[in-house]
Amino acid sequence: MPASATKTGQKNGKIAPPLNTSENNASRGKPPTENLTDPQRLKELGFDLFKSHHLLLISDSVQPQEQKTFEELPVIVDQLTNRFFTDYPGTPGGVHLTGCLMRDRSLYLQASLLAEDFAYLEHGAHRGRRFWLNEQKTDYYRRHLMIHEAVHCLTDLKPHGWPVWYLEGIAEYYAIHEFKPNQTTKFGVFPGNEQIAGGFGRLELLRDEIAAGRFRTISRIRQLNSNNFYPHKTSYGWSWALCYFLATHPDTDEEFRELGRFRQAAAFNQFFEHAFSVDNTKLNAQWAVFVSSLVPDYDMERGSISWTRTGDTQSEKGVVIQADRNWQGSGIHVEKGKEYVIRASGRFTVAQKPVPWECEPQGVSIDYVDGQPLGQVQAVLFHPDQPGKNNDSGFLQIVPVGRQTTFLPEQKGELFFRINDRGSSWGDNSGSVTVSVQESSVSK
């Protein structure tokens, strides 16, 4: 199953130009005329039609046992359109889209339903209020690709100068969905095992990119454009991840909704730079923690960095670190070149089923997360004055602590602590540990 909905095709071993940018839509011919989608004509030609308020879906060779599945597809686009109108006020109403879900592309070419420049379409494309997609191997990815292309049609209902990373990112954002028959489809969910089994492969793609040293900062993602986006399937993953992060993180969700109201390129970029400043060290650190921790069903709320401590987080013996969330500020600052001893104590749980799984600061050796024991106490040094090449300000340089370790910082900063766990599993944990930091006698 392909991991992306790319816009390119192959002919004679050469990659065709991207099909889905505003420039190409303006210059590569006109969509089929309206009379070609006359229902009576299409039925006479042997096509199957599925219609709802906002979509006419044309397909071929739909078997009787598939009828219900295909009848549900236009309903999903109706639900998507209603959601899009809510998220993007001012979008023109009275929308009627036409989609072709193709098993035999030659039939659509012969019926003049498919432009010749789309003849070698790999996955999906759109033009105006029409979209085309090849049949997929799973029900999930058929819906995913349909939603992705329908979003492109909806964004083009009104003139805009939105950058390609945003257009593709929000198309993927909506396309990741949770579907249940006879219920409202949930769009913009974080992918879980259901979506991954259905063909969504971008989490693994991003993990591989980061492991290979190709981490992308927010600034670098914004550099993706129509000239450098489409040859690389990873571009879709990075753009989706950034849109999902900004749309759902509690520090940025309101600003991201506002961003879509600026349709001109200059205004869009100006607002982005105001709302999500490139110099915002905390935002960049949050992004680095998020994208480097992606796993199915990632918990955005618990996975975010806690910059300040709340509740009973201080004791006579040290700072109390909760086991049920990611990095937490300690308020403890260290100096460059001095050696420190970090100690941790306490008992907590790192799972509740089938029985509570008790743990101590050294972690458990029967399960590992990112190469370190599950439940291990860990530290990072937040140093905003030296953000580094990935703009993470230290949050990607993890220090294993366990029960005790010595630490010689290379720059000054504040220590943050956590219990090592997967980004989807913070909610299973309970309890806390107490961490103390003392300057070593060696450095005195």
N, C-alpha and C positions, 0 to 999 in steps of 0.2 A: 504494500500500500504506500503510495507516495506520501511524503511528509509535508508537501507544500502544494499550493494551488498556483503553480507558475504560469506565466503568461507567454511562454515561448513554445515554439514547435521546431521540428527538424525537417529539412528537405535536402536530399542529396548530401547529407552529412554536415550541413551548415545550419547554424542556429538562426532562426528567423528573428526579426526585430520584436521587441515587446509589443503586446497588443493592447495594453490596458492603460496607457498613459493618456493624459488630455491631449498631448501633441499628436499621438497616433490616432486617437479618435477623431480628431479634426481633419486629418489629412488622408486617411486610408479608405475613402469611399463611404457610401451611404448604406444604411441598413436596408434590408428588404422592404418593399413597399407594403402598405397596410393590407391590400387585397390578397397578398400571399398568405396571410394568417386567417383568412375566412374559414370559419369552423367547418362549413359544409365541404369546401374544397379539400381541407386537410383530411377529413374523414374519408373522402373519396380516394385520396392518395394512400390511405392505409395508416395514417398516424393516429395515435391515441391522445385524447385531449382531456386535461384536468384543469378545472377552472374554479377560481374563488373571486372575491371582490377585487383584489389587487393583482392577480396573476393568471395568465393563461400559460399553462405548461404543456408543451408538445413533446411527446416521446414516441418511441417505436418499439414494437415487439413486446409489449407489456403483457405478461401472462395473467390468467385469471386469478391465480393465488397472490399476485402482486398488486391487484387493483386497490385494495385498502391502503397499502403502503404508499402508492402514488397519489391517491386521493388526499392523503394527509399533507403532502408537500405544499400545495398552494395555501393551505390554511396556515402553515408555518410562516410563509411569506406575509400573509395578512397580519399575523401577530408581530412579526419583525417590523413591518411598516408602521404599525401603531406605536411600537416602542421607539422607532426612529423619529417619528413626529414629536414624541414627547422630549426626546433628547436634543433634537434640533428644531426648535420652534421657528416658524417661518418657512419651513419646507413646503413647496406647493402641494396642495391636496389633489384629489381626484386622480390618483396615480394608478395607471394600468401598465403592468410590466408583461413582457412576453419572454418565456424561457424555453430553451430547447435542451432536453436531456437526451443525449445521443448515444445510441448503441452502434448504429451503422451510419457513420458520417456521410457516406456516399448518398444515402437517401435524402439528406438535407441539402446537399449540393445540387442534386438533380431537381429538387423542388424549389430551388432558389431561396431556401431558408437559411443557408449558411454561405457567407461571403467567401470567395476563393482565398483571400489572405488569411482566413481562419481554418483552411482545409487541413493544416497539420497541427492543429491545436492539441497541446499536451494534456491539459486538465480543464481550464475554464477561462472565459473572457467575457467582456461586456462591451456594448456600444450603445450609447443613448439609453433607451428604456428596454433594451433587449440584452439577454445574456445567453451564453451557450456553455454547456459542460458535458464532458464525456461521462458515460456511466462508470460508477465506482464499484469497488469490490465489497464494500460494506454499506449497510443502511446509514450508519452514522456519517461516514464521509460523503455520501451522496447529499445528505442534508447539509453538512458542513460547507461543501463547495457551493451548493445552491445559495445558502445564506450569504456567503462571501461575495458572490457575484451580484446578488440582489442588493447588497449594501452599496456596491459601486454604482449601480443604477440610481439608487436613492441619493447618494452624495452628488451625482451629476444633474439632479433635477433643477438645481440652481447654480449659477456660475460661481466658481471658487478658484482660489489660487493656492489650495492646500498642498503641502509637499507630499511626495510619494510615500515617505516613511509613515506619515500620518494616515494617508488614504489606505494603504495596505495594512497598517497596524490596526485601525479600527474595523476594517473588514474582517480581519482574523479575530479581533476581540469579540464582535457579535457572533461570529461563526462558531465559536466554541460554546456549545449549548448542551442543555439537558432536556431531553424529549421524553414525554410520556403520553401515550394515546389519550385523547379527550381531555387533556390538560393544557394550560398555557405553557408554551415552551420558554425555558429560561435561557436568555442570551447573556453572553459575557461571563460565564462561569469559569472558574479555574479548572483546567483539565485534570480529570481523575483517571482511574483505571478504565472506565467505560469509554472515554474519549480516546485514550491511547490505544486500547484494543481495537477501536474503530478506525484507526489510521492516523491519529494526530501524533506526529513524531518530533515536534519542535523542542520539547524539554530535553530529550537526549541529544539533539543537535546542538543546543546551546551548551550543555555540559561538556560535550566534546570540544566545542570551540574554546571554552574557557580553559579546559585541560591542555589544549594545544597552544595556549598563550595568546589567544586572539580575543581577549576580553574587550568589549566595546563600552566606552563611557557614554553618557547621555549626549555629549557633544559630538562624538563620532557617529552615533546613530542619526543625528540630525544632518549629517553630511551625506547621507544616502539620498540619491536623486535618480531621475529617470535614466541617466547615463551609466550609473554604477550599481543600481539596485537589482535588476532582473537577472543578470547572469549568475547570481549567487543565491541559492535557496536559503542560506542562513539569514539573508536580509529580512525575510518574512518573520523568522523567529525573533530577531532582535527588535523589529518594529512592533510585533505583537507584545513582546515582554514589556517594552517601554510604555505602550498605550495601556496595558493592563495595570502596570505599576502606578502610573499617574492617575488612572481612573478609579482605583480602589484603595490606594493608600490614604489613611485618614488625614495626612498632612497635605495632600495634593488633590483630592477628589473634586472639591468644589471648583478649584481653579481650572482643572482639566475640562469640566463641563462648560465653563465659561469660554475656554479656548476655542471650542467649535463654533462660537458665534462670530468669530473673526474670519471672514471668508477671503479677504484680500491678503496676498502673500506678505506684504509689508506689515500690515496690522497684526496678522497671525504671528509672525516672527517677533514683532515688538512685544506683544503680550506674553509670548512664551518666555522671552528673555527676562521680562519683568517678574513673571510668576515663578519661573523655575531657573533662577540665575545660575550661570555656569560657575559662579564663585560660591554657591551655597554648599558649604562643606558637609552639612548634615544631610541635605538632600542627596548629594553624591554618595555619601556613605550608606544611606538607606538603600539606594539603588544597587550598590555593590553587594550588600548583604543579601538583598532580595534575589538578584539574578544568579548569584553564586550558590544559592541554596535551593534551587527549583527542584521540586519532587512532586509527584501526583498529589493533588488535594492540599497544596501548600496553604498554610494558615497565615494570611497576611497580617492579621491583628497581633497575634502572639509572636510572629516572626519579625516584627519591626523592632528597631532599636528603642530602648527606654532611656531617654537622655537624663531624666531626673528620677530619683527614688521616691516612692510613695509608701505610705503605711509604715508598719513596724519593720524598718529596714536597717536599724542600727542597734547594736547590743554592746555590752561592755567588752566583749571579746573581738568585735569586728563588725563588718558589714554583712547584712543578711541578703543573700541572693536567692530569689525564687526559682524553683525548678520548672515552672510551667510557662516560661517564655524565654525569648532570645536575649541578646546582649542587654545588660543593665548597668547603668552608670553607678560607680562606687563613690564618687566624690573624692577619691584618693588620687593625688597628683604625685608624679615621680619626676626626678631630674635625670638628665643625660649623664651617663658615666658613673652613676652611683649604683651599687648592687643592692638588691632588695630580696628578702625572703617572703614568699607568699605561702600562706598555710590555709587549708580548708578543712572544715569538720562538719559532721552532721549526717543524718540519714534521710532519705527521701525515696519516692517511687518514680519509676520511669515507664510504667505501664500498669493498667488496671485489670486487664483480661489476659488469660483466664483467671488469674489471681494477681493481686498487687505484687509488683516486682520491686523489691526493696534494693536500694543502691547506696553506696558511699562515694566520697569524692573521687576515688581512683577509677570509678566506672566498673562495668562488667566486661569480662573478657570473652563472653560467648556471642557478643554482637558488637559490630563496629560501624561507625558512621564517619565517612570521609577519612578512613584510615586510623581513627582513634576510637577507644572504647566508648560505647554508649554510656551516658551518665557521667563521663569524666568532667571535672571542673576545668574550665578553660578561661583564658584571659586574652584581651587585645589591648593595645595602647592607642588611644585616640589622640592623634597629633594633627590638628587642623592646619597648623602653619606649614606642614610638609605633606600635602595630600598624596604625592606619589603619582606614578604614570597612570594608574587606574582610578585616580581620584577617590580612593577608599579611605584615606587618612588613617590607615593602620588596621582597618577592620578585616582585611584579608590576610593579615599576618597573625595567625592564631598561635598562642602559647599554651601548650598543655600544662596544667597545674597539678591535677590529682590532689593528693594529700598535701604535698609540699614541693616547691621548686624555687630555685634562685633565678632572679631576673635582672639583666643588665641592659637597661634601655639605651637605645642609640639616639633618642631624642626625648625631650620632655613631653608630658601629656597626662591624660587621665586614664586610669585603668577601668575597663569594663569586663564583666564576668558573665558566664552562663554555664548551664549544664549541657553537655554535648548531646544533641538529639537531631532527628530528621525534622525538616521544615513543616511536615504535616502532623507531627506527633507531640507538639508542646502541650496540647490539651489533655493528654493522657497522664501527665506528670503531676505530682503534688509534693508538698513539703519544701524545704529550703536547706541551704548550707550557710555556714558563717565563714567569711573570708577575712583574714588579717594580713596586713602588709607592713613589714618592718625593714628599716634600713639595716643592711648587713654590717657586722662589725668590721668586715674586710674593707669596706669603703669609707670607714670613719678615720 
